[in-house]
Amino acid sequence: MYFVYLLECGDKTVYTGITTDVERRFLEHKDRKGGHYTSARRAKRILYVEECPDRSSALKREAAIKKMTRLRKLALVQAGRAERV
């Protein structure tokens, strides 16, 4: 099982990534061990998580989300929150 996730960074940018363990990966980002982008901008919080059946589908979904505008990503986050209510 893989997950696509969106993080809010300290400078209000949105980072997109994939992982098999969202909490572990978030802690790596917070501890500045999660890659250059989030090390420089400081991961603040998890905005969105989407489950994918395998690595291939997670990578495809990550690529699709990365092509989205910031507004579209935030709309995805809002839609995800509405589904959980």
N, CA, C and O atoms as CSV, one atom per row, in Angstrom:
chain,resi,resn,atom,element,x,y,z
A,1,MET,N,N,0.840,-1.184,0.000
A,1,MET,CA,C,0.000,0.000,0.000
A,1,MET,C,C,0.884,1.246,0.000
A,1,MET,O,O,1.817,1.365,0.795
A,2,TYR,N,N,0.581,2.146,-0.882
A,2,TYR,CA,C,1.294,3.424,-0.983
A,2,TYR,C,C,0.320,4.571,-0.766
A,2,TYR,O,O,-0.891,4.420,-0.929
A,3,PHE,N,N,0.871,5.712,-0.399
A,3,PHE,CA,C,0.075,6.904,-0.169
A,3,PHE,C,C,0.703,8.091,-0.903
A,3,PHE,O,O,1.924,8.238,-0.943
A,4,VAL,N,N,-0.146,8.924,-1.477
A,4,VAL,CA,C,0.271,10.218,-2.010
A,4,VAL,C,C,-0.121,11.227,-0.935
A,4,VAL,O,O,-1.224,11.160,-0.394
A,5,TYR,N,N,0.771,12.154,-0.626
A,5,TYR,CA,C,0.471,13.112,0.433
A,5,TYR,C,C,0.852,14.520,0.002
A,5,TYR,O,O,1.739,14.717,-0.829
A,6,LEU,N,N,0.169,15.484,0.579
A,6,LEU,CA,C,0.481,16.896,0.385
A,6,LEU,C,C,0.813,17.490,1.741
A,6,LEU,O,O,0.097,17.275,2.719
A,7,LEU,N,N,1.912,18.244,1.792
A,7,LEU,CA,C,2.335,18.928,3.008
A,7,LEU,C,C,2.285,20.425,2.804
A,7,LEU,O,O,2.547,20.922,1.709
A,8,GLU,N,N,1.951,21.132,3.847
A,8,GLU,CA,C,2.100,22.584,3.834
A,8,GLU,C,C,3.459,22.901,4.437
A,8,GLU,O,O,3.818,22.382,5.494
A,9,CYS,N,N,4.207,23.750,3.762
A,9,CYS,CA,C,5.520,24.161,4.250
A,9,CYS,C,C,5.424,25.519,4.949
A,9,CYS,O,O,4.416,26.217,4.842
A,10,GLY,N,N,6.472,25.873,5.653
A,10,GLY,CA,C,6.506,27.118,6.404
A,10,GLY,C,C,6.299,28.362,5.558
A,10,GLY,O,O,5.825,29.382,6.059
A,11,ASP,N,N,6.651,28.288,4.280
A,11,ASP,CA,C,6.456,29.435,3.395
A,11,ASP,C,C,5.122,29.368,2.644
A,11,ASP,O,O,4.915,30.095,1.672
A,12,LYS,N,N,4.224,28.497,3.099
A,12,LYS,CA,C,2.871,28.315,2.558
A,12,LYS,C,C,2.832,27.581,1.213
A,12,LYS,O,O,1.771,27.495,0.594
A,13,THR,N,N,3.976,27.050,0.752
A,13,THR,CA,C,3.948,26.240,-0.463
A,13,THR,C,C,3.418,24.852,-0.123
A,13,THR,O,O,3.376,24.457,1.042
A,14,VAL,N,N,3.015,24.120,-1.156
A,14,VAL,CA,C,2.466,22.781,-0.976
A,14,VAL,C,C,3.411,21.778,-1.641
A,14,VAL,O,O,3.718,21.892,-2.827
A,15,TYR,N,N,3.864,20.799,-0.864
A,15,TYR,CA,C,4.773,19.762,-1.336
A,15,TYR,C,C,3.989,18.475,-1.535
A,15,TYR,O,O,3.140,18.130,-0.712
A,16,THR,N,N,4.267,17.761,-2.621
A,16,THR,CA,C,3.598,16.496,-2.921
A,16,THR,C,C,4.629,15.376,-2.951
A,16,THR,O,O,5.702,15.535,-3.533
A,17,GLY,N,N,4.312,14.245,-2.327
A,17,GLY,CA,C,5.215,13.104,-2.327
A,17,GLY,C,C,4.459,11.796,-2.187
A,17,GLY,O,O,3.235,11.790,-2.057
A,18,ILE,N,N,5.195,10.677,-2.213
A,18,ILE,CA,C,4.600,9.364,-1.986
A,18,ILE,C,C,5.395,8.654,-0.897
A,18,ILE,O,O,6.563,8.962,-0.659
A,19,THR,N,N,4.748,7.704,-0.244
A,19,THR,CA,C,5.392,6.928,0.810
A,19,THR,C,C,4.537,5.709,1.143
A,19,THR,O,O,3.394,5.595,0.701
A,20,THR,N,N,5.109,4.806,1.926
A,20,THR,CA,C,4.341,3.677,2.456
A,20,THR,C,C,3.919,3.945,3.901
A,20,THR,O,O,3.089,3.224,4.454
A,21,ASP,N,N,4.495,4.987,4.508
A,21,ASP,CA,C,4.203,5.325,5.902
A,21,ASP,C,C,4.184,6.858,6.037
A,21,ASP,O,O,5.236,7.491,6.128
A,22,VAL,N,N,3.004,7.430,6.047
A,22,VAL,CA,C,2.860,8.887,6.027
A,22,VAL,C,C,3.437,9.533,7.287
A,22,VAL,O,O,4.148,10.533,7.193
A,23,GLU,N,N,3.146,8.984,8.445
A,23,GLU,CA,C,3.643,9.591,9.691
A,23,GLU,C,C,5.170,9.582,9.750
A,23,GLU,O,O,5.785,10.589,10.103
A,24,ARG,N,N,5.782,8.446,9.402
A,24,ARG,CA,C,7.241,8.359,9.398
A,24,ARG,C,C,7.845,9.369,8.434
A,24,ARG,O,O,8.806,10.062,8.767
A,25,ARG,N,N,7.279,9.444,7.246
A,25,ARG,CA,C,7.802,10.349,6.225
A,25,ARG,C,C,7.644,11.807,6.641
A,25,ARG,O,O,8.532,12.625,6.402
A,26,PHE,N,N,6.505,12.132,7.268
A,26,PHE,CA,C,6.293,13.500,7.750
A,26,PHE,C,C,7.346,13.870,8.798
A,26,PHE,O,O,7.890,14.973,8.777
A,27,LEU,N,N,7.625,12.943,9.710
A,27,LEU,CA,C,8.646,13.205,10.724
A,27,LEU,C,C,10.026,13.389,10.088
A,27,LEU,O,O,10.817,14.211,10.552
A,28,GLU,N,N,10.317,12.630,9.032
A,28,GLU,CA,C,11.574,12.821,8.313
A,28,GLU,C,C,11.633,14.228,7.712
A,28,GLU,O,O,12.664,14.896,7.789
A,29,HIS,N,N,10.535,14.668,7.121
A,29,HIS,CA,C,10.485,16.024,6.565
A,29,HIS,C,C,10.676,17.064,7.671
A,29,HIS,O,O,11.433,18.019,7.501
A,30,LYS,N,N,9.994,16.883,8.797
A,30,LYS,CA,C,10.102,17.841,9.904
A,30,LYS,C,C,11.521,17.886,10.475
A,30,LYS,O,O,11.999,18.942,10.887
A,31,ASP,N,N,12.190,16.725,10.495
A,31,ASP,CA,C,13.556,16.642,11.024
A,31,ASP,C,C,14.606,17.022,9.984
A,31,ASP,O,O,15.807,16.855,10.200
A,32,ARG,N,N,14.123,17.543,8.838
A,32,ARG,CA,C,14.991,17.992,7.745
A,32,ARG,C,C,15.803,16.864,7.129
A,32,ARG,O,O,16.915,17.077,6.646
A,33,LYS,N,N,15.231,15.648,7.151
A,33,LYS,CA,C,15.861,14.493,6.523
A,33,LYS,C,C,15.040,14.033,5.315
A,33,LYS,O,O,15.317,12.980,4.740
A,34,GLY,N,N,14.043,14.812,4.935
A,34,GLY,CA,C,13.094,14.382,3.916
A,34,GLY,C,C,13.307,14.981,2.552
A,34,GLY,O,O,12.385,14.954,1.737
A,35,GLY,N,N,14.442,15.505,2.266
A,35,GLY,CA,C,14.682,16.069,0.948
A,35,GLY,C,C,14.958,17.561,1.014
A,35,GLY,O,O,14.625,18.227,1.995
A,36,HIS,N,N,15.565,18.070,-0.035
A,36,HIS,CA,C,16.003,19.462,-0.063
A,36,HIS,C,C,14.832,20.457,0.026
A,36,HIS,O,O,14.903,21.435,0.770
A,37,TYR,N,N,13.774,20.207,-0.721
A,37,TYR,CA,C,12.660,21.161,-0.774
A,37,TYR,C,C,12.085,21.414,0.615
A,37,TYR,O,O,11.951,22.563,1.037
A,38,THR,N,N,11.744,20.338,1.326
A,38,THR,CA,C,11.130,20.523,2.648
A,38,THR,C,C,12.159,20.892,3.710
A,38,THR,O,O,11.807,21.490,4.727
A,39,SER,N,N,13.414,20.547,3.489
A,39,SER,CA,C,14.462,20.975,4.432
A,39,SER,C,C,14.605,22.487,4.404
A,39,SER,O,O,14.762,23.129,5.443
A,40,ALA,N,N,14.549,23.047,3.206
A,40,ALA,CA,C,14.700,24.494,3.064
A,40,ALA,C,C,13.451,25.253,3.498
A,40,ALA,O,O,13.544,26.373,4.000
A,41,ARG,N,N,12.285,24.645,3.304
A,41,ARG,CA,C,11.036,25.362,3.567
A,41,ARG,C,C,10.305,24.913,4.831
A,41,ARG,O,O,9.287,25.503,5.192
A,42,ARG,N,N,10.798,23.901,5.495
A,42,ARG,CA,C,10.257,23.373,6.753
A,42,ARG,C,C,8.824,22.873,6.632
A,42,ARG,O,O,7.889,23.664,6.511
A,43,ALA,N,N,8.663,21.580,6.665
A,43,ALA,CA,C,7.342,20.956,6.624
A,43,ALA,C,C,6.567,21.347,7.874
A,43,ALA,O,O,7.077,21.251,8.991
A,44,LYS,N,N,5.340,21.782,7.676
A,44,LYS,CA,C,4.535,22.289,8.780
A,44,LYS,C,C,3.435,21.303,9.189
A,44,LYS,O,O,3.284,20.977,10.366
A,45,ARG,N,N,2.663,20.831,8.182
A,45,ARG,CA,C,1.575,19.911,8.515
A,45,ARG,C,C,1.150,19.124,7.277
A,45,ARG,O,O,1.392,19.526,6.139
A,46,ILE,N,N,0.510,17.996,7.542
A,46,ILE,CA,C,-0.037,17.162,6.475
A,46,ILE,C,C,-1.385,17.750,6.080
A,46,ILE,O,O,-2.255,17.949,6.928
A,47,LEU,N,N,-1.553,18.024,4.795
A,47,LEU,CA,C,-2.807,18.588,4.299
A,47,LEU,C,C,-3.750,17.527,3.749
A,47,LEU,O,O,-4.969,17.638,3.879
A,48,TYR,N,N,-3.173,16.494,3.134
A,48,TYR,CA,C,-3.991,15.556,2.368
A,48,TYR,C,C,-3.246,14.235,2.213
A,48,TYR,O,O,-2.030,14.207,2.027
A,49,VAL,N,N,-4.000,13.143,2.294
A,49,VAL,CA,C,-3.442,11.804,2.074
A,49,VAL,C,C,-4.411,11.027,1.206
A,49,VAL,O,O,-5.619,11.031,1.444
A,50,GLU,N,N,-3.873,10.361,0.197
A,50,GLU,CA,C,-4.680,9.551,-0.711
A,50,GLU,C,C,-4.031,8.169,-0.823
A,50,GLU,O,O,-2.832,8.061,-1.082
A,51,GLU,N,N,-4.816,7.133,-0.631
A,51,GLU,CA,C,-4.322,5.764,-0.679
A,51,GLU,C,C,-4.250,5.263,-2.125
A,51,GLU,O,O,-5.150,5.517,-2.925
A,52,CYS,N,N,-3.173,4.553,-2.445
A,52,CYS,CA,C,-2.995,3.960,-3.774
A,52,CYS,C,C,-2.635,2.483,-3.605
A,52,CYS,O,O,-1.951,2.125,-2.647
A,53,PRO,N,N,-3.080,1.635,-4.507
A,53,PRO,CA,C,-2.850,0.197,-4.338
A,53,PRO,C,C,-1.399,-0.248,-4.526
A,53,PRO,O,O,-0.991,-1.266,-3.966
A,54,ASP,N,N,-0.614,0.503,-5.310
A,54,ASP,CA,C,0.772,0.103,-5.565
A,54,ASP,C,C,1.632,1.322,-5.895
A,54,ASP,O,O,1.126,2.430,-6.074
A,55,ARG,N,N,2.934,1.093,-5.972
A,55,ARG,CA,C,3.882,2.180,-6.206
A,55,ARG,C,C,3.651,2.859,-7.556
A,55,ARG,O,O,3.738,4.082,-7.666
A,56,SER,N,N,3.363,2.072,-8.562
A,56,SER,CA,C,3.155,2.616,-9.901
A,56,SER,C,C,1.986,3.598,-9.937
A,56,SER,O,O,2.107,4.691,-10.490
A,57,SER,N,N,0.870,3.215,-9.357
A,57,SER,CA,C,-0.286,4.120,-9.363
A,57,SER,C,C,-0.032,5.342,-8.491
A,57,SER,O,O,-0.524,6.428,-8.799
A,58,ALA,N,N,0.729,5.186,-7.405
A,58,ALA,CA,C,1.070,6.325,-6.551
A,58,ALA,C,C,1.955,7.316,-7.304
A,58,ALA,O,O,1.759,8.527,-7.202
A,59,LEU,N,N,2.927,6.807,-8.056
A,59,LEU,CA,C,3.802,7.687,-8.829
A,59,LEU,C,C,3.025,8.436,-9.911
A,59,LEU,O,O,3.278,9.614,-10.160
A,60,LYS,N,N,2.086,7.754,-10.547
A,60,LYS,CA,C,1.259,8.400,-11.576
A,60,LYS,C,C,0.383,9.482,-10.964
A,60,LYS,O,O,0.247,10.568,-11.526
A,61,ARG,N,N,-0.209,9.186,-9.814
A,61,ARG,CA,C,-1.063,10.173,-9.148
A,61,ARG,C,C,-0.241,11.356,-8.646
A,61,ARG,O,O,-0.677,12.503,-8.744
A,62,GLU,N,N,0.942,11.083,-8.110
A,62,GLU,CA,C,1.835,12.157,-7.665
A,62,GLU,C,C,2.171,13.087,-8.832
A,62,GLU,O,O,2.134,14.309,-8.686
A,63,ALA,N,N,2.495,12.513,-9.979
A,63,ALA,CA,C,2.834,13.319,-11.159
A,63,ALA,C,C,1.649,14.177,-11.586
A,63,ALA,O,O,1.823,15.340,-11.951
A,64,ALA,N,N,0.444,13.609,-11.542
A,64,ALA,CA,C,-0.763,14.360,-11.919
A,64,ALA,C,C,-1.005,15.518,-10.954
A,64,ALA,O,O,-1.352,16.620,-11.378
A,65,ILE,N,N,-0.824,15.270,-9.658
A,65,ILE,CA,C,-1.036,16.322,-8.663
A,65,ILE,C,C,0.021,17.418,-8.803
A,65,ILE,O,O,-0.291,18.601,-8.667
A,66,LYS,N,N,1.252,17.034,-9.069
A,66,LYS,CA,C,2.326,18.029,-9.217
A,66,LYS,C,C,2.077,18.963,-10.392
A,66,LYS,O,O,2.570,20.091,-10.401
A,67,LYS,N,N,1.327,18.511,-11.373
A,67,LYS,CA,C,0.998,19.360,-12.521
A,67,LYS,C,C,-0.129,20.347,-12.211
A,67,LYS,O,O,-0.344,21.295,-12.967
A,68,MET,N,N,-0.843,20.135,-11.116
A,68,MET,CA,C,-1.964,21.004,-10.738
A,68,MET,C,C,-1.454,22.360,-10.249
A,68,MET,O,O,-0.334,22.480,-9.752
A,69,THR,N,N,-2.294,23.364,-10.400
A,69,THR,CA,C,-1.988,24.670,-9.819
A,69,THR,C,C,-2.159,24.589,-8.303
A,69,THR,O,O,-2.764,23.652,-7.782
A,70,ARG,N,N,-1.623,25.572,-7.619
A,70,ARG,CA,C,-1.794,25.628,-6.163
A,70,ARG,C,C,-3.277,25.632,-5.784
A,70,ARG,O,O,-3.685,24.931,-4.857
A,71,LEU,N,N,-4.074,26.415,-6.495
A,71,LEU,CA,C,-5.512,26.484,-6.193
A,71,LEU,C,C,-6.195,25.132,-6.367
A,71,LEU,O,O,-7.051,24.755,-5.568
A,72,ARG,N,N,-5.818,24.415,-7.401
A,72,ARG,CA,C,-6.404,23.090,-7.646
A,72,ARG,C,C,-5.999,22.113,-6.544
A,72,ARG,O,O,-6.810,21.295,-6.109
A,73,LYS,N,N,-4.747,22.196,-6.092
A,73,LYS,CA,C,-4.287,21.342,-4.989
A,73,LYS,C,C,-5.067,21.636,-3.714
A,73,LYS,O,O,-5.463,20.718,-2.996
A,74,LEU,N,N,-5.289,22.923,-3.435
A,74,LEU,CA,C,-6.048,23.293,-2.235
A,74,LEU,C,C,-7.507,22.863,-2.344
A,74,LEU,O,O,-8.130,22.524,-1.338
A,75,ALA,N,N,-8.054,22.875,-3.557
A,75,ALA,CA,C,-9.416,22.371,-3.767
A,75,ALA,C,C,-9.467,20.860,-3.500
A,75,ALA,O,O,-10.446,20.359,-2.946
A,76,LEU,N,N,-8.428,20.151,-3.887
A,76,LEU,CA,C,-8.331,18.717,-3.609
A,76,LEU,C,C,-8.313,18.470,-2.105
A,76,LEU,O,O,-8.970,17.555,-1.609
A,77,VAL,N,N,-7.562,19.287,-1.393
A,77,VAL,CA,C,-7.492,19.190,0.069
A,77,VAL,C,C,-8.883,19.410,0.668
A,77,VAL,O,O,-9.319,18.641,1.524
A,78,GLN,N,N,-9.574,20.451,0.224
A,78,GLN,CA,C,-10.912,20.753,0.736
A,78,GLN,C,C,-11.896,19.622,0.420
A,78,GLN,O,O,-12.709,19.252,1.267
A,79,ALA,N,N,-11.826,19.085,-0.775
A,79,ALA,CA,C,-12.711,17.974,-1.159
A,79,ALA,C,C,-12.424,16.752,-0.289
A,79,ALA,O,O,-13.350,16.037,0.094
A,80,GLY,N,N,-11.159,16.506,0.025
A,80,GLY,CA,C,-10.783,15.399,0.893
A,80,GLY,C,C,-11.314,15.555,2.299
A,80,GLY,O,O,-11.707,14.575,2.932
A,81,ARG,N,N,-11.328,16.780,2.790
A,81,ARG,CA,C,-11.887,17.052,4.119
A,81,ARG,C,C,-13.382,16.843,4.134
A,81,ARG,O,O,-13.933,16.318,5.102
A,82,ALA,N,N,-14.044,17.253,3.061
A,82,ALA,CA,C,-15.502,17.104,2.976
A,82,ALA,C,C,-15.892,15.638,2.968
A,82,ALA,O,O,-16.920,15.269,3.536
A,83,GLU,N,N,-15.078,14.790,2.326
A,83,GLU,CA,C,-15.365,13.349,2.294
A,83,GLU,C,C,-15.251,12.714,3.669
A,83,GLU,O,O,-15.954,11.746,3.958
A,84,ARG,N,N,-14.374,13.240,4.528
A,84,ARG,CA,C,-14.154,12.667,5.849
A,84,ARG,C,C,-15.191,13.096,6.876
A,84,ARG,O,O,-15.299,12.482,7.938
A,85,VAL,N,N,-15.946,14.130,6.578
A,85,VAL,CA,C,-16.914,14.664,7.552
A,85,VAL,C,C,-18.114,13.750,7.663
A,85,VAL,O,O,-19.035,14.031,8.430
